[in-house]
Amino acid sequence: MTFSPLMLRAGVLTLAVTVAAGCASTSTFSIYDYLPVPPAFSLRWLWNTKKPGPLPELTPSATASVNWQAGVGKAVPGFAPAVLPDAIYAASTDGSITRLDPANGRQVWRITAAKGLSAGVGADADTVVVGTDKGEVFAFDASGKQKWTARVSTEVVAPPKVADGVVAVFAGDGSVHALNAADGNKRWVNQRITPALTVRNYAGGVTTRGGLFVGTAGGRLVALDMNSGIVGWDGTVANPKGATELERIADVTSLPLIDGTQVCAVAYQGRVACFDIARGTLNWSRDVSSLYGLTGDGRNIYVTDDKGAVQALDRSTGASVWKQDRLAERKIGGPQVLGDFVAVVDVEGYVHLLAAANGAYVARMATDGTPATSQPAVFLSSILFQSAGGNLYAVTGK
């Protein structure tokens, strides 16, 4: 049973209880969608509706500005824009799918799927894919014409990934379904046993060089062959610890980061861990808990921890470079690199800029008052994010 949302928040995930029903199937129940992130080992967060703290004092030394914005329809966690060189696609809960011109954000076309959507968008040059809470998957071509429909085991909870002629779809029971991008026929399914208590993963996975990298409940990072579904390697990001199921939550709930020859992930009540992308051997790890995600540049890995601080770690060793906690009460989401800055979006839609060199708080900008529905994406010299209020923003910093 899913209760009505109390409020939408950036990067806030749903606590899902997965109950084994015999050996062959599981059922997932959502508890209080879009609530504040729980402090470890406490259930008081279930009733916590505390507003974010005041905006920190700021003497700006940089400027954040909107390059363009476009109305694309209201959305929730599980929705993120798909960014291609010649097109940007965005979807909304009411079933609308919009193609935009990356240069200026102007609408190229807008179509409506037959039903409301629970996640989207995944796209490559030929195929645009969205999903519903009934496990339906809809695919369209680049002109907006429907190509095929398919069905997976349960609700689609994250933007699908489209690469190498394959569509990877992420279902609420933790399974990954690979469909043929041409006709929707099933290629393979990866099904894992999930812990009794998990945090729902709205992020999905990332693809590179024929591999699909997915973080899982229980603190794993899995490398799958996109074409065959064969597991290349399975690495430990964090080991569950504690006497209770709540204490033992150690889930990867955000997108992995491809960082050259290594891939990194972060787990709630766990750590940041970076692995050799080909062999899966651990390069380094650092105890940092996060639900929101990480990003990186040529120097550092940046992560928003579960206390609302942004941390910079050396990308080669994991050593601490700086920590900025002035936004800790603003309920910020996952970070993204924006030129010389690290950008985060808070629960009221403010974009905050930190200096990548030292973490100094240097700029902020208001948007529509609602949080981002996913970690911002890199887009040319901007970041791109979708708001719960229905807008798509391309933001620059200088």
Phi, psi and omega in degrees: 000134181249123180276158181297141180297137173280323175191153178272142181218150178292131173067008183275135188245159182266132175284123183243132177258118181256120185249124179293135178236084188077194183268347191253346187214161175224160175231141184243129180243128179273136179244113174053078179301144170062038177266169179300155179293136183285137165293150184301140172066026181221144175258000182297336180299338182298334182247009184277112177244024181303134179287160177295157179290173180294157175296133180295154174299139184220129167252098190293139173235009177211176183225132170254136181215156179274118175288312170202160173220156181213142175279123182233000179103152184293151185212170180225173174308139188110349178249134177208146177290148172261124187251118176239164181301325184244009181199147169237132179244141176218149180231167179223168183295335181281359176102358181281145177231129186237135170256133183238153173280121182299334184292324187219359179078008180288145181288128174269314172203161174220131178234171178233123173293161185295338185221167174296153187248153177247346181196155176163167003245151166246142184201151162231197185294340186243340190223135178238127190230138175223171181216167182239172179283359174260006180084012178277141179238127180245132178239141181229159175270181186293346177265358179095004179277135182292134180262312183194167171232154178210177180220141176243184193295324182204194188302146176275123190248353184215159177300127176298160174246134181240119180196147174056034179075014183233143174250118176264124183243134185253117185259160185292344177271009178089359181276154174243127182247128177256124180243149176291125183295337182282321187224357178084000178295146183288137177258310180197164177226133173250113181243127181241152173285127182257153176297167181295328182232124182223162170259128186295136181260108178266001190274318184091224183216181177232153181237147172196140174048043177081003180249148175244124182248124187227131171273146187232167168297147183087004171081034180251153169239122188245134174254118182245144171287124186298325184279321187252340185081001179296136179281114177286315174200162184221107186254153179268112173277316180208147176259127177303139181224154175118169184269337182248163179297324179295317179293333186270003175296123179212067190257144170272115187242003182235170182293137168298160179246121173275118185231080181067243181266009177231158176233135186238154176211162179226144182243147172290138186052038183217238186204168167271133179222136178242134186238151170299127189293332181271316187262338182081009177285145183286124175276312177194164175214158181213135181288101175215130179259134181204144169255350197257333176121175183217162178212181182197165173226198183291348183249313193228164165255134181244136183218141171267116184275175187285357174260003177089010176265148174261129180242144173249128179239142177299128187292341181267330187236341185083002180296146180290131178255311174200165178219132180237115183245015182291344179257015187300330181267004185263003177054061183277157178262199183292151184275164171211142180283132179228087183063240180272011185235164168246124184253141172224154178244132182265181187293341177258014174083005177286135172265124181247138178247133173244144176291125181297332184290321186220001178082005180300140179276112194240342183196157170208161183209137179275149172238233187264008176088005179237156185285164170288145181272354178200172175297134179303151179255154173284134182216101183052238179262019182235174162250153182232129177213154179257137180261154176299332180286351173111012181247150173249127184242131167255116188242135177244163178220144177206000000 
